[in-house]
Every structure is written in C-alpha cells, then in structure tokens.
Amino acid sequence: MAELWNAQDMDPTETFKAMMEAYSLGMYDEATEHAENLLAWLNRDGFAPRFNLASGNQAFDITGKLSREICFAACRLIISQNEVGFDPSAPTHSI
C-alpha cells in the first residue's frame, strides 16, 4: 500500500477525478493509490467527493450518500482489479 495522504491536504473531489483519469488512461498503479487514499479518507468519516453524472443531454450533480456509495464502489473495483491484474488487451475504459 502506498503511503497515505496527509488528511489536511485531502480534497476528495480532486482525488476522485485524478483516480478516474488515471484509470481511464491505463495508469492503474496511480489509480489504485488514489483509490486507497480516498477509501481511507471516507473510512475516517471524511466528506464524499462531489461529481456530475451525465445521461444523454442531462447532467446530474451527485452528492451526499449516493456520491459516497458510488465512490466506495469505484475505489473497491479499482483496487481489486489491480490486485488480480488488469487485462491490457481489454478495451480502453471510458469515463
């Protein structure tokens, strides 16, 4: 596990964005480091990141409990896939 962040420096929204960008670019070790840091933050009752989810021509602001649960799921998926090894022949992940 990578050295964890300093809690005073944590911005969960920026960390979530960096995690998703690293994942989409195939930078799995970096994505995993962000996921570990974000999970540690959330497990210490840190506030959840804020992000938008687009569907068609509508965008939804995701906050609160829904944001927390989506974030937990994304972090766990990235960490578990990194543990078993990502398949480089799989299609590129899009965000």
C-alpha positions in Angstrom: 0.0 0.0 0.0 1.3 3.4 -0.9 2.0 6.0 1.8 -1.3 7.6 2.7 -2.1 11.3 2.2 -1.9 13.9 4.9 -5.6 14.5 5.9 -5.1 18.3 5.8 -4.2 18.1 2.2 -7.1 15.8 1.1 -9.6 17.1 -1.5 -11.8 14.1 -2.2 -13.3 15.6 -5.3 -9.9 16.2 -6.9 -8.7 12.8 -5.7 -11.8 11.1 -7.3 -11.1 13.0 -10.6 -7.4 12.0 -10.5 -8.3 8.4 -9.8 -10.8 8.2 -12.7 -8.5 10.0 -15.1 -5.6 7.6 -14.2 -7.8 4.6 -14.6 -9.1 5.8 -18.0 -5.6 6.3 -19.2 -4.4 2.9 -18.1 -2.3 4.2 -15.2 -3.5 1.5 -12.9 -0.9 1.8 -10.1 -1.7 5.5 -9.8 -5.4 4.9 -9.9 -5.0 2.4 -7.1 -3.0 4.8 -5.0 -5.8 7.4 -5.3 -8.4 4.7 -4.6 -6.6 3.6 -1.4 -6.2 7.2 -0.2 -9.9 8.0 -1.0 -11.1 4.9 0.9 -9.0 5.8 3.9 -10.5 9.3 3.8 -14.1 8.0 3.6 -13.5 5.4 6.3 -12.4 8.2 8.6 -15.8 9.9 8.0 -14.3 12.4 5.5 -16.9 14.0 3.3 -17.6 12.4 -0.1 -16.5 13.8 -3.4 -18.9 15.8 -5.5 -19.2 15.0 -9.2 -21.5 15.1 -12.1 -23.1 12.2 -13.9 -24.3 12.7 -17.5 -27.0 10.7 -19.2 -27.8 11.8 -22.7 -28.2 15.6 -22.7 -28.8 15.8 -18.9 -26.2 16.1 -16.2 -26.9 15.3 -12.5 -24.9 16.7 -9.6 -24.1 13.7 -7.4 -23.5 14.4 -3.7 -24.1 13.0 -0.2 -24.8 9.3 0.4 -25.1 8.5 -3.3 -21.7 10.1 -4.0 -20.2 8.2 -1.1 -21.6 4.8 -2.3 -20.5 5.3 -5.9 -17.1 6.4 -4.7 -16.7 3.3 -2.4 -17.7 1.0 -5.3 -15.3 2.6 -7.8 -12.4 2.5 -5.3 -13.0 -1.1 -4.4 -13.3 -2.1 -8.1 -10.0 -0.4 -9.0 -8.1 -1.9 -6.0 -9.5 -5.4 -6.7 -8.7 -5.3 -10.4 -5.2 -4.1 -9.6 -4.7 -7.0 -7.2 -5.6 -9.6 -9.8 -4.0 -7.7 -12.7 -5.6 -5.6 -15.3 -6.1 -7.1 -18.8 -4.2 -4.8 -21.2 -6.0 -6.4 -24.1 -9.4 -5.3 -22.8 -11.0 -2.3 -24.4 -10.0 1.1 -23.2 -12.1 2.3 -20.2 -14.1 5.4 -20.9 -15.3 7.9 -18.4 
